[in-house]
Amino acid sequence: MSVTTEKPAGAGAIRPFHADIPNEALDDLRRRIAATRLPEKETVDDLSQGVQLAAIQALARYWETEYDFRRLEARLSGLPQFMTEIDGSTSTSSTSGRRTRMRCRSSSRTAGRARSSRC
């Protein structure tokens, strides 16, 4: 996913952005969903072995052929979106305007491991 910002800013500056997902990224995602190797059918009729194979297959088929990623992108872009740098990692925030608190997600790499936190 690429991020479009209005203007460059120094570290710690809050700047607006919107999602701009290239078609190639969505095509690649759909190819990877189609190529997903699923396990064999469960040996029981209940959920004791997890989600049943038929449900996962239906979900994968939906994401591959029917889900409208552009509609989601438009919904996200319709919300105020911001990004900044906090302690050396990029943090993105959005607000719907209906809630008083902001949602944010930041991620960084620590000792080769991805670390994610939510506010």
MDAnalysis code that builds the backbone (N, CA, C; Angstrom):
import MDAnalysis as mda
import numpy as np

u = mda.Universe.empty(357, n_residues=119, atom_resindex=np.repeat(np.arange(119), 3), trajectory=True)
u.add_TopologyAttr("name", ["N", "CA", "C"] * 119)
u.add_TopologyAttr("resid", np.arange(1, 120))
u.add_TopologyAttr("resname", ["MET", "SER", "VAL", "THR", "THR", "GLU", "LYS", "PRO", "ALA", "GLY", "ALA", "GLY", "ALA", "ILE", "ARG", "PRO", "PHE", "HIS", "ALA", "ASP", "ILE", "PRO", "ASN", "GLU", "ALA", "LEU", "ASP", "ASP", "LEU", "ARG", "ARG", "ARG", "ILE", "ALA", "ALA", "THR", "ARG", "LEU", "PRO", "GLU", "LYS", "GLU", "THR", "VAL", "ASP", "ASP", "LEU", "SER", "GLN", "GLY", "VAL", "GLN", "LEU", "ALA", "ALA", "ILE", "GLN", "ALA", "LEU", "ALA", "ARG", "TYR", "TRP", "GLU", "THR", "GLU", "TYR", "ASP", "PHE", "ARG", "ARG", "LEU", "GLU", "ALA", "ARG", "LEU", "SER", "GLY", "LEU", "PRO", "GLN", "PHE", "MET", "THR", "GLU", "ILE", "ASP", "GLY", "SER", "THR", "SER", "THR", "SER", "SER", "THR", "SER", "GLY", "ARG", "ARG", "THR", "ARG", "MET", "ARG", "CYS", "ARG", "SER", "SER", "SER", "ARG", "THR", "ALA", "GLY", "ARG", "ALA", "ARG", "SER", "SER", "ARG", "CYS"])
u.atoms.positions = np.array([
    [0.849, -1.167, 0.000],
    [0.000, 0.000, 0.000],
    [0.888, 1.220, 0.000],
    [0.588, 2.148, -0.824],
    [1.338, 3.394, -0.788],
    [0.548, 4.427, -0.007],
    [1.268, 5.353, 0.531],
    [0.655, 6.397, 1.338],
    [0.973, 7.725, 0.677],
    [-0.029, 8.535, 0.461],
    [0.159, 9.843, -0.135],
    [0.030, 10.885, 0.960],
    [1.088, 11.661, 1.151],
    [1.035, 12.740, 2.134],
    [0.975, 14.059, 1.407],
    [0.418, 15.060, 2.053],
    [0.269, 16.358, 1.409],
    [1.582, 17.104, 1.266],
    [2.457, 17.019, 2.258],
    [3.748, 17.685, 2.152],
    [4.724, 17.030, 3.112],
    [6.012, 17.040, 2.777],
    [6.980, 16.447, 3.685],
    [7.021, 17.232, 4.992],
    [7.313, 16.516, 6.054],
    [7.389, 17.174, 7.351],
    [8.517, 16.558, 8.158],
    [8.964, 17.279, 9.152],
    [10.026, 16.782, 10.010],
    [9.508, 15.703, 10.941],
    [10.451, 15.045, 11.614],
    [10.083, 13.988, 12.550],
    [9.131, 14.545, 13.604],
    [8.094, 13.811, 13.891],
    [7.133, 14.223, 14.898],
    [6.012, 15.096, 14.387],
    [6.128, 15.602, 13.170],
    [5.056, 16.440, 12.621],
    [3.881, 15.557, 12.220],
    [2.689, 16.018, 12.502],
    [1.476, 15.295, 12.110],
    [1.086, 15.769, 10.729],
    [0.889, 14.817, 9.815],
    [0.551, 15.185, 8.446],
    [-0.568, 14.284, 7.918],
    [-1.462, 14.835, 7.123],
    [-2.567, 14.043, 6.575],
    [-2.082, 13.095, 5.476],
    [-2.789, 12.009, 5.276],
    [-2.505, 11.098, 4.173],
    [-3.781, 10.378, 3.787],
    [-3.742, 9.706, 2.650],
    [-4.847, 8.824, 2.274],
    [-4.278, 7.579, 1.615],
    [-5.027, 6.492, 1.715],
    [-4.602, 5.213, 1.142],
    [-4.697, 5.285, -0.371],
    [-3.710, 4.763, -1.032],
    [-3.681, 4.717, -2.494],
    [-3.056, 3.375, -2.876],
    [-3.875, 2.336, -2.920],
    [-3.387, 0.987, -3.157],
    [-3.279, 0.740, -4.665],
    [-2.080, 0.424, -5.146],
    [-1.913, 0.179, -6.588],
    [-2.676, -1.074, -7.031],
    [-3.174, -1.070, -8.266],
    [-3.862, -2.233, -8.823],
    [-2.989, -3.474, -8.754],
    [-1.683, -3.305, -8.977],
    [-0.764, -4.441, -8.956],
    [-0.759, -5.119, -7.581],
    [-0.872, -4.328, -6.523],
    [-0.888, -4.895, -5.168],
    [-2.163, -5.707, -4.944],
    [-3.292, -5.206, -5.424],
    [-4.550, -5.943, -5.276],
    [-4.544, -7.207, -6.129],
    [-3.997, -7.117, -7.342],
    [-3.886, -8.299, -8.195],
    [-3.000, -9.353, -7.534],
    [-1.895, -8.909, -6.934],
    [-0.994, -9.826, -6.246],
    [-1.692, -10.466, -5.050],
    [-2.443, -9.684, -4.303],
    [-3.174, -10.220, -3.160],
    [-4.157, -11.297, -3.611],
    [-4.884, -11.028, -4.668],
    [-5.842, -12.015, -5.175],
    [-5.133, -13.284, -5.652],
    [-3.975, -13.135, -6.294],
    [-3.196, -14.309, -6.726],
    [-2.745, -15.131, -5.517],
    [-2.293, -14.442, -4.464],
    [-1.840, -15.152, -3.264],
    [-2.989, -15.844, -2.556],
    [-4.160, -15.217, -2.544],
    [-5.331, -15.871, -1.951],
    [-5.677, -17.122, -2.739],
    [-5.668, -17.022, -4.072],
    [-5.982, -18.171, -4.926],
    [-4.960, -19.294, -4.743],
    [-3.718, -18.945, -4.458],
    [-2.653, -19.941, -4.326],
    [-2.511, -20.490, -2.908],
    [-3.363, -20.058, -1.999],
    [-3.272, -20.503, -0.607],
    [-3.456, -22.014, -0.520],
    [-2.530, -22.652, 0.179],
    [-2.633, -24.100, 0.415],
    [-3.435, -24.309, 1.689],
    [-4.563, -24.953, 1.536],
    [-5.448, -25.195, 2.667],
    [-5.244, -26.614, 3.193],
    [-5.564, -26.845, 4.452],
    [-5.404, -28.182, 5.021],
    [-6.463, -29.143, 4.475],
    [-6.285, -30.393, 4.821],
    [-7.297, -31.391, 4.460],
    [-8.563, -31.125, 5.257],
    [-9.670, -31.704, 4.768],
    [-10.951, -31.560, 5.464],
    [-10.822, -32.126, 6.875],
    [-11.476, -31.457, 7.804],
    [-11.454, -31.904, 9.195],
    [-12.088, -33.292, 9.315],
    [-11.708, -33.989, 10.359],
    [-12.199, -35.366, 10.532],
    [-13.424, -35.448, 11.434],
    [-13.896, -34.318, 11.920],
    [-15.092, -34.280, 12.774],
    [-16.077, -33.277, 12.199],
    [-17.321, -33.360, 12.623],
    [-18.353, -32.465, 12.102],
    [-18.561, -31.219, 12.955],
    [-17.843, -31.097, 14.063],
    [-17.998, -29.930, 14.925],
    [-16.792, -28.992, 14.744],
    [-16.711, -27.985, 15.568],
    [-15.627, -26.999, 15.453],
    [-14.450, -27.301, 16.375],
    [-14.358, -28.522, 16.886],
    [-13.286, -28.857, 17.825],
    [-11.907, -28.817, 17.167],
    [-11.848, -28.913, 15.843],
    [-10.572, -28.829, 15.134],
    [-10.389, -27.459, 14.475],
    [-11.220, -26.514, 14.847],
    [-11.120, -25.170, 14.291],
    [-12.190, -24.922, 13.240],
    [-12.002, -23.851, 12.498],
    [-12.961, -23.488, 11.456],
    [-12.957, -24.568, 10.384],
    [-14.129, -24.922, 9.909],
    [-14.229, -25.989, 8.924],
    [-13.717, -25.530, 7.561],
    [-13.144, -26.477, 6.845],
    [-12.519, -26.202, 5.547],
    [-13.485, -25.506, 4.592],
    [-14.731, -25.941, 4.543],
    [-15.704, -25.333, 3.619],
    [-15.887, -23.846, 3.905],
    [-15.879, -23.462, 5.182],
    [-16.030, -22.047, 5.539],
    [-14.809, -21.244, 5.093],
    [-13.627, -21.797, 5.279],
    [-12.398, -21.111, 4.853],
    [-12.354, -20.992, 3.337],
    [-12.747, -22.043, 2.637],
    [-12.769, -21.990, 1.172],
    [-13.738, -20.923, 0.683],
    [-14.910, -20.833, 1.295],
    [-15.897, -19.822, 0.903],
    [-15.361, -18.420, 1.169],
    [-14.713, -18.236, 2.311],
    [-14.151, -16.930, 2.643],
    [-13.043, -16.546, 1.663],
    [-12.159, -17.476, 1.360],
    [-11.075, -17.199, 0.405],
    [-11.639, -16.874, -0.972],
    [-12.642, -17.616, -1.399],
    [-13.271, -17.357, -2.701],
    [-13.890, -15.961, -2.725],
    [-14.550, -15.571, -1.620],
    [-15.143, -14.236, -1.521],
    [-14.070, -13.153, -1.625],
    [-12.993, -13.299, -0.858],
    [-11.923, -12.297, -0.898],
    [-11.251, -12.254, -2.270],
    [-11.134, -13.386, -2.913],
    [-10.468, -13.426, -4.220],
    [-11.325, -12.850, -5.337],
    [-12.618, -13.125, -5.329],
    [-13.441, -12.785, -6.489],
    [-14.501, -11.718, -6.273],
    [-14.939, -11.503, -5.029],
    [-16.075, -10.623, -4.822],
    [-15.800, -9.384, -3.986],
    [-14.878, -9.461, -3.043],
    [-14.667, -8.351, -2.113],
    [-14.228, -7.095, -2.863],
    [-14.846, -5.972, -2.542],
    [-14.552, -4.710, -3.219],
    [-13.523, -3.908, -2.409],
    [-12.251, -4.155, -2.716],
    [-11.182, -3.460, -2.007],
    [-11.235, -1.950, -2.259],
    [-11.641, -1.552, -3.441],
    [-11.712, -0.117, -3.764],
    [-12.784, 0.578, -2.911],
    [-13.855, -0.110, -2.618],
    [-14.889, 0.473, -1.759],
    [-14.326, 0.726, -0.359],
    [-13.575, -0.232, 0.160],
    [-12.945, -0.052, 1.467],
    [-11.936, 1.090, 1.414],
    [-11.146, 1.148, 0.361],
    [-10.166, 2.231, 0.197],
    [-10.871, 3.588, 0.211],
    [-12.007, 3.683, -0.475],
    [-12.761, 4.936, -0.508],
    [-13.303, 5.286, 0.874],
    [-13.781, 4.285, 1.611],
    [-14.269, 4.532, 2.976],
    [-13.143, 5.039, 3.865],
    [-11.978, 4.408, 3.756],
    [-10.833, 4.847, 4.563],
    [-10.407, 6.256, 4.189],
    [-10.384, 6.539, 2.904],
    [-9.972, 7.866, 2.451],
    [-10.993, 8.940, 2.816],
    [-12.228, 8.538, 3.089],
    [-13.256, 9.484, 3.494],
    [-13.135, 9.905, 4.949],
    [-12.295, 9.210, 5.708],
    [-12.070, 9.547, 7.112],
    [-10.804, 10.378, 7.247],
    [-10.749, 11.259, 8.215],
    [-9.508, 11.989, 8.449],
    [-8.401, 11.002, 8.839],
    [-7.321, 10.989, 8.097],
    [-6.199, 10.088, 8.333],
    [-4.946, 10.928, 8.558],
    [-4.125, 10.514, 9.499],
    [-2.909, 11.254, 9.814],
    [-1.771, 10.294, 10.064],
    [-0.552, 10.776, 9.890],
    [0.614, 9.984, 10.233],
    [1.667, 10.879, 10.864],
    [2.491, 10.257, 11.672],
    [3.584, 10.962, 12.321],
    [4.638, 9.946, 12.712],
    [5.746, 10.409, 13.213],
    [6.785, 9.518, 13.698],
    [6.845, 9.627, 15.217],
    [6.768, 8.472, 15.868],
    [6.834, 8.419, 17.326],
    [7.922, 7.425, 17.702],
    [8.921, 7.882, 18.429],
    [10.024, 7.022, 18.864],
    [10.637, 6.235, 17.711],
    [10.792, 6.862, 16.572],
    [11.469, 6.239, 15.442],
    [10.615, 5.341, 14.576],
    [9.335, 5.193, 14.869],
    [8.474, 4.370, 14.017],
    [7.311, 5.205, 13.515],
    [6.836, 4.865, 12.330],
    [5.716, 5.585, 11.738],
    [4.420, 5.121, 12.372],
    [3.589, 6.056, 12.747],
    [2.307, 5.767, 13.361],
    [1.220, 6.397, 12.513],
    [0.148, 5.644, 12.262],
    [-0.984, 6.177, 11.517],
    [-2.196, 6.228, 12.423],
    [-3.013, 7.244, 12.252],
    [-4.219, 7.419, 13.063],
    [-5.377, 7.802, 12.170],
    [-6.555, 7.410, 12.593],
    [-7.756, 7.842, 11.884],
    [-8.838, 8.091, 12.913],
    [-9.780, 8.914, 12.533],
    [-10.926, 9.159, 13.391],
    [-12.161, 9.248, 12.517],
    [-13.264, 8.722, 13.016],
    [-14.490, 8.726, 12.230],
    [-15.262, 10.024, 12.396],
    [-14.878, 10.824, 13.376],
    [-15.621, 12.039, 13.653],
    [-16.805, 11.789, 14.573],
    [-17.151, 10.510, 14.775],
    [-18.270, 10.159, 15.640],
    [-17.795, 9.801, 17.043],
    [-16.527, 9.571, 17.191],
    [-15.992, 9.213, 18.496],
    [-15.014, 10.290, 18.931],
    [-14.853, 10.402, 20.208],
    [-13.937, 11.424, 20.702],
    [-12.498, 10.928, 20.761],
    [-12.295, 9.613, 20.837],
    [-10.918, 9.122, 20.882],
    [-10.466, 8.702, 19.488],
    [-9.187, 8.788, 19.256],
    [-8.618, 8.407, 17.971],
    [-8.138, 6.964, 18.042],
    [-8.199, 6.287, 16.934],
    [-7.621, 4.960, 16.823],
    [-6.266, 5.123, 16.150],
    [-5.311, 4.408, 16.639],
    [-4.018, 4.482, 15.961],
    [-3.360, 3.128, 15.964],
    [-2.449, 2.948, 15.076],
    [-1.678, 1.723, 14.971],
    [-0.265, 2.128, 14.595],
    [0.673, 1.616, 15.318],
    [2.056, 1.883, 14.976],
    [2.796, 0.570, 14.926],
    [3.818, 0.543, 14.154],
    [4.629, -0.662, 14.095],
    [6.083, -0.262, 13.949],
    [6.925, -1.089, 14.455],
    [8.354, -0.850, 14.329],
    [9.060, -2.188, 14.395],
    [10.318, -2.187, 14.130],
    [11.108, -3.409, 14.196],
    [12.023, -3.311, 15.400],
    [11.996, -4.336, 16.220],
    [12.852, -4.403, 17.387],
    [13.605, -5.721, 17.336],
    [14.921, -5.654, 17.236],
    [15.765, -6.851, 17.194],
    [15.279, -7.836, 16.145],
    [14.898, -7.326, 14.957],
    [14.489, -8.163, 13.857],
    [13.052, -8.652, 13.926],
    [12.355, -8.349, 15.013],
    [10.958, -8.764, 15.159],
    [10.049, -7.556, 14.932],
    [8.939, -7.812, 14.272],
    [7.969, -6.725, 14.109],
    [7.241, -6.553, 15.431],
    [7.032, -5.330, 15.815],
    [6.290, -5.008, 17.027],
    [5.149, -4.091, 16.632],
    [3.996, -4.378, 17.132],
    [2.825, -3.571, 16.785],
    [2.117, -3.175, 18.063],
    [1.597, -1.980, 18.079],
    [0.819, -1.543, 19.244],
    [-0.395, -0.778, 18.747],
    [-1.439, -0.832, 19.531],
    [-2.659, -0.100, 19.210],
    [-2.948, 0.851, 20.341],
    [-3.516, 2.013, 20.041],
    [-3.924, 2.987, 21.051],
    [-5.431, 2.940, 21.171],
])
